[in-house]
Amino acid sequence: MKIRPLRSLIEGHKPLTVAGTAAVTEAARLMRDRNVGAVMVVDGSKLTGVFTERDALFRVLAVGRDPASTPVADVMTKSPQTIHPDKPFVEALRMMLEGGFRNVPIVEDGRVLGMVSVRDALDPEVYEAKKDLLQREYDR
C-alpha cells in the first residue's frame, strides 16, 4: 500500500458538514448527493460528531424515529476519534480497523479539514468502478 499523507487525500475538497440541528433527511440527502457514507456534524467550526449510514439505519429507521423531524445531533456518533492531516493514510486505516468504524475526521488546530474512509484504501480505478455502479443502481 502506498503511504500517502492525509493532507494530500483531502486537498482541494471542501469538508462535508451539517449542523447538529439538521434533520436526518437533510444529512441523508447530502450524503446521497456526494455519494458518501458519512457527514461530519459541527457546532460552528467545532466537530461534535459524525453521522453515518449505520446511524440512520440503526438509530433512526430501525427504532421507528421520524427522519424528517429527528436532528442528527440526537442520533450521531458523538466525540469521534480524529486524526491530524500530516499523519499517513495507513495510520487512519489502522485506527478504523482497530476501532471498528469506517470514517475518521481530519482535524487540525480544532478546525475540520475533511474525512477519510476505508474505501479511500481502494485503488482509484476500483473506487471509480464502484461509484459508477452505485450511481447506475440509484438512477434505476
C-alpha positions in Angstrom: 0.0 0.0 0.0 1.4 3.4 -1.0 2.0 5.7 2.0 0.0 8.9 1.5 -0.3 11.8 3.9 -3.9 12.5 4.7 -3.5 16.1 3.6 -2.9 15.0 0.1 -6.1 13.0 0.0 -8.3 15.9 1.1 -6.5 18.6 -0.8 -9.0 20.7 -2.8 -12.1 19.2 -1.2 -14.4 21.2 0.9 -15.3 19.4 4.2 -18.8 17.9 4.2 -20.5 19.1 7.3 -24.0 19.7 8.8 -25.2 21.4 11.9 -26.4 19.2 14.7 -29.9 20.8 14.3 -30.2 19.5 10.7 -32.8 16.8 10.2 -31.7 13.3 9.4 -33.3 13.6 5.9 -31.2 16.7 5.2 -28.0 14.9 6.1 -29.0 11.8 4.2 -29.7 13.8 1.0 -26.3 15.5 1.3 -24.6 12.1 1.7 -26.5 10.7 -1.3 -25.7 13.8 -3.4 -22.0 13.5 -2.6 -22.0 9.7 -2.7 -20.5 9.3 0.8 -21.4 7.2 3.8 -20.9 9.8 6.5 -21.0 13.5 7.2 -19.3 15.5 10.0 -21.6 17.2 12.5 -20.4 20.6 13.6 -21.4 23.4 16.0 -19.9 26.4 14.3 -16.5 25.2 13.3 -16.2 22.6 16.2 -16.6 18.9 15.4 -19.3 17.4 17.6 -19.9 14.1 15.9 -20.2 12.0 12.8 -23.5 10.9 11.2 -23.2 7.7 9.2 -25.4 5.4 7.1 -25.4 3.0 10.0 -26.6 5.7 12.4 -29.5 6.4 10.0 -30.4 2.7 9.8 -29.9 1.6 13.4 -30.7 4.7 15.4 -33.4 6.1 13.3 -35.2 3.7 10.9 -34.9 0.5 13.0 -36.4 2.2 16.1 -39.2 4.0 14.2 -37.9 7.6 14.6 -39.1 10.1 12.0 -36.1 11.1 9.9 -37.7 14.4 8.9 -38.0 15.6 12.5 -35.0 13.9 14.1 -32.0 16.2 14.5 -28.7 14.5 13.6 -27.3 15.5 17.0 -29.7 13.1 18.6 -28.5 10.1 16.7 -24.9 10.8 15.6 -21.8 9.1 16.8 -20.6 11.6 19.4 -16.9 12.6 20.1 -15.4 10.6 17.2 -11.7 9.9 17.1 -9.9 12.3 14.8 -6.5 12.4 13.1 -4.1 15.1 12.1 -3.7 15.8 8.3 0.1 15.2 8.4 -0.4 11.6 9.5 -0.1 8.9 6.9 -3.3 7.3 5.5 -2.2 3.9 6.8 -2.4 5.3 10.3 -6.0 6.4 9.7 -6.8 3.0 8.2 -5.3 1.3 11.3 -7.5 3.4 13.6 -10.6 2.5 11.7 -9.8 -1.3 11.6 -8.9 -1.3 15.3 -11.9 0.8 16.3 -14.4 -0.9 14.2 -15.5 2.2 12.3 -15.3 3.3 8.7 -14.6 7.0 8.8 -12.1 9.3 10.5 -12.5 13.1 10.6 -9.3 15.0 9.8 -8.8 17.9 12.2 -6.0 20.5 12.6 -5.9 23.0 15.4 -9.6 22.4 16.1 -10.6 23.0 12.5 -12.3 20.3 10.5 -10.5 19.8 7.2 -12.1 16.6 5.8 -12.7 13.0 6.4 -11.3 9.7 5.1 -13.0 6.3 4.9 -11.9 2.8 4.5 -13.0 3.0 0.8 -10.2 5.5 0.3 -7.9 2.5 0.6 -9.2 1.1 -2.7 -7.3 1.7 -5.9 -8.7 4.7 -7.7 -9.9 2.5 -10.6 -11.8 0.2 -8.3 -13.3 3.2 -6.4 -14.5 4.8 -9.7 -16.0 1.5 -10.9 -17.8 1.0 -7.6 -19.0 4.6 -7.7 -20.3 4.2 -11.3 -22.2 1.0 -10.3 -23.8 2.7 -7.3 -24.9 5.6 -9.5 -26.4 3.2 -12.0 -28.4 1.5 -9.2 -29.5 4.8 -7.8 -30.7 6.0 -11.3 -32.9 3.0 -11.8 
